[in-house]
Amino acid sequence: MGLVLDSSVLIVTEREAKPVSGLLATLQQHGESEIMLSSITVVEAEHGLHRAQTPEQAQDRRNYLDTVFAAIPVQSFSKEMAQIAAKVDADARKVGHFDPGPDHPSPSQQASPINGVEPSRARALKKVVGATGLEPVTSCV
């Protein structure tokens, strides 16, 4: 079985200055051999780069992302996957499960000891990538 890494895993790894090789080794020790990123994760990671507070931070993030993108392939995001994601998001908003994103973490994100993904977003990721036969990873050991 394969894994799709959520941007929150990359953010935590980058902030804690852990090498990408260490992240991959940890995942492989847990039996994961097919590890990839979604194109949405690339957008989210690049967004963080452009929000850097200093030129040094931006350069550090660029170097980190270049290493990530060299080591982990990117899964394309099809029209069908986008349609599923839109429905899951709309349904979640209808019942009050809105994830405002990393700049405005929900209470469940703030309380999470690993700064994980808000539960409704994690469920949405699982539904969206289910079409690929891969599982999302939103936290790392």
DRENVOZA-270922 format. One line per field, with one value per residue (C-alpha): x, y negated, z negated; residue in three letters; residue number from 1. Coordinates in steps of 0.2 Angstrom, whole numbers, plus 5000, padded with zeros to 4 digits. Layout:
c1 X / ...
c2 Y / ...
c3 Z / ...
resn ALA / ...
resi NUM / ...
***
This chain:
c1 5000 / 5006 / 5005 / 5001 / 5009 / 4999 / 5007 / 5006 / 5019 / 5031 / 5028 / 5032 / 5047 / 5054 / 5050 / 5059 / 5074 / 5072 / 5080 / 5069 / 5079 / 5075 / 5056 / 5057 / 5067 / 5054 / 5040 / 5049 / 5053 / 5034 / 5032 / 5028 / 5037 / 5027 / 5027 / 5021 / 5014 / 4998 / 4998 / 4988 / 5002 / 5014 / 5002 / 5001 / 5020 / 5024 / 5012 / 5022 / 5038 / 5030 / 5024 / 5042 / 5046 / 5064 / 5074 / 5084 / 5069 / 5063 / 5079 / 5079 / 5061 / 5066 / 5081 / 5070 / 5056 / 5068 / 5075 / 5057 / 5052 / 5068 / 5065 / 5046 / 5036 / 5020 / 5003 / 4993 / 4976 / 4962 / 4946 / 4937 / 4947 / 4944 / 4925 / 4925 / 4936 / 4923 / 4908 / 4917 / 4922 / 4904 / 4896 / 4908 / 4904 / 4885 / 4887 / 4899 / 4915 / 4925 / 4944 / 4950 / 4968 / 4985 / 4984 / 4968 / 4969 / 4953 / 4952 / 4956 / 4972 / 4977 / 4975 / 4984 / 5001 / 5007 / 4999 / 4989 / 4975 / 4958 / 4947 / 4935 / 4950 / 4958 / 4942 / 4941 / 4959 / 4955 / 4940 / 4949 / 4964 / 4954 / 4952 / 4971 / 4972 / 4984 / 4982 / 4985 / 4998 / 4994 / 5006 / 5023 / 5030
c2 5000 / 4982 / 4966 / 4948 / 4936 / 4922 / 4904 / 4904 / 4918 / 4908 / 4892 / 4901 / 4909 / 4893 / 4883 / 4896 / 4896 / 4915 / 4921 / 4927 / 4943 / 4946 / 4944 / 4956 / 4969 / 4968 / 4971 / 4985 / 4993 / 4994 / 5004 / 4990 / 4992 / 4981 / 4963 / 4948 / 4930 / 4924 / 4909 / 4900 / 4903 / 4895 / 4879 / 4879 / 4881 / 4868 / 4856 / 4857 / 4853 / 4837 / 4832 / 4833 / 4819 / 4816 / 4819 / 4832 / 4841 / 4841 / 4848 / 4862 / 4867 / 4867 / 4878 / 4890 / 4891 / 4894 / 4909 / 4915 / 4914 / 4922 / 4937 / 4939 / 4940 / 4930 / 4938 / 4929 / 4922 / 4927 / 4919 / 4933 / 4931 / 4912 / 4916 / 4927 / 4915 / 4901 / 4912 / 4917 / 4899 / 4893 / 4906 / 4903 / 4884 / 4888 / 4896 / 4884 / 4893 / 4880 / 4880 / 4862 / 4868 / 4867 / 4848 / 4850 / 4867 / 4875 / 4879 / 4898 / 4892 / 4881 / 4895 / 4908 / 4913 / 4916 / 4901 / 4914 / 4911 / 4906 / 4922 / 4917 / 4912 / 4929 / 4938 / 4928 / 4932 / 4951 / 4950 / 4940 / 4951 / 4967 / 4966 / 4968 / 4983 / 4973 / 4968 / 4950 / 4948 / 4933 / 4937 / 4945 / 4956
c3 5000 / 5003 / 4994 / 4998 / 4986 / 4980 / 4980 / 4961 / 4960 / 4971 / 4961 / 4944 / 4952 / 4959 / 4943 / 4932 / 4945 / 4947 / 4963 / 4977 / 4977 / 4959 / 4963 / 4977 / 4966 / 4952 / 4965 / 4973 / 4956 / 4954 / 4970 / 4982 / 4999 / 5010 / 5003 / 5013 / 5012 / 5019 / 5031 / 5018 / 5005 / 5017 / 5018 / 4999 / 4996 / 5009 / 5001 / 4985 / 4994 / 5001 / 4983 / 4976 / 4964 / 4970 / 4985 / 4975 / 4970 / 4988 / 4994 / 4981 / 4986 / 5004 / 5001 / 4990 / 5003 / 5017 / 5007 / 5004 / 5022 / 5028 / 5015 / 5016 / 5032 / 5034 / 5038 / 5050 / 5045 / 5058 / 5062 / 5053 / 5037 / 5037 / 5039 / 5024 / 5014 / 5018 / 5012 / 4996 / 4992 / 4996 / 4986 / 4971 / 4972 / 4972 / 4955 / 4947 / 4950 / 4959 / 4958 / 4960 / 4964 / 4955 / 4952 / 4941 / 4933 / 4927 / 4908 / 4912 / 4921 / 4907 / 4895 / 4905 / 4898 / 4915 / 4924 / 4935 / 4947 / 4941 / 4941 / 4955 / 4966 / 4963 / 4967 / 4983 / 4988 / 4985 / 4997 / 5010 / 5011 / 5010 / 5028 / 5031 / 5019 / 5008 / 4990 / 4983 / 4969 / 4958 / 4944 / 4942 / 4928
resn MET / GLY / LEU / VAL / LEU / ASP / SER / SER / VAL / LEU / ILE / VAL / THR / GLU / ARG / GLU / ALA / LYS / PRO / VAL / SER / GLY / LEU / LEU / ALA / THR / LEU / GLN / GLN / HIS / GLY / GLU / SER / GLU / ILE / MET / LEU / SER / SER / ILE / THR / VAL / VAL / GLU / ALA / GLU / HIS / GLY / LEU / HIS / ARG / ALA / GLN / THR / PRO / GLU / GLN / ALA / GLN / ASP / ARG / ARG / ASN / TYR / LEU / ASP / THR / VAL / PHE / ALA / ALA / ILE / PRO / VAL / GLN / SER / PHE / SER / LYS / GLU / MET / ALA / GLN / ILE / ALA / ALA / LYS / VAL / ASP / ALA / ASP / ALA / ARG / LYS / VAL / GLY / HIS / PHE / ASP / PRO / GLY / PRO / ASP / HIS / PRO / SER / PRO / SER / GLN / GLN / ALA / SER / PRO / ILE / ASN / GLY / VAL / GLU / PRO / SER / ARG / ALA / ARG / ALA / LEU / LYS / LYS / VAL / VAL / GLY / ALA / THR / GLY / LEU / GLU / PRO / VAL / THR / SER / CYS / VAL
resi 1 / 2 / 3 / 4 / 5 / 6 / 7 / 8 / 9 / 10 / 11 / 12 / 13 / 14 / 15 / 16 / 17 / 18 / 19 / 20 / 21 / 22 / 23 / 24 / 25 / 26 / 27 / 28 / 29 / 30 / 31 / 32 / 33 / 34 / 35 / 36 / 37 / 38 / 39 / 40 / 41 / 42 / 43 / 44 / 45 / 46 / 47 / 48 / 49 / 50 / 51 / 52 / 53 / 54 / 55 / 56 / 57 / 58 / 59 / 60 / 61 / 62 / 63 / 64 / 65 / 66 / 67 / 68 / 69 / 70 / 71 / 72 / 73 / 74 / 75 / 76 / 77 / 78 / 79 / 80 / 81 / 82 / 83 / 84 / 85 / 86 / 87 / 88 / 89 / 90 / 91 / 92 / 93 / 94 / 95 / 96 / 97 / 98 / 99 / 100 / 101 / 102 / 103 / 104 / 105 / 106 / 107 / 108 / 109 / 110 / 111 / 112 / 113 / 114 / 115 / 116 / 117 / 118 / 119 / 120 / 121 / 122 / 123 / 124 / 125 / 126 / 127 / 128 / 129 / 130 / 131 / 132 / 133 / 134 / 135 / 136 / 137 / 138 / 139 / 140 / 141
***
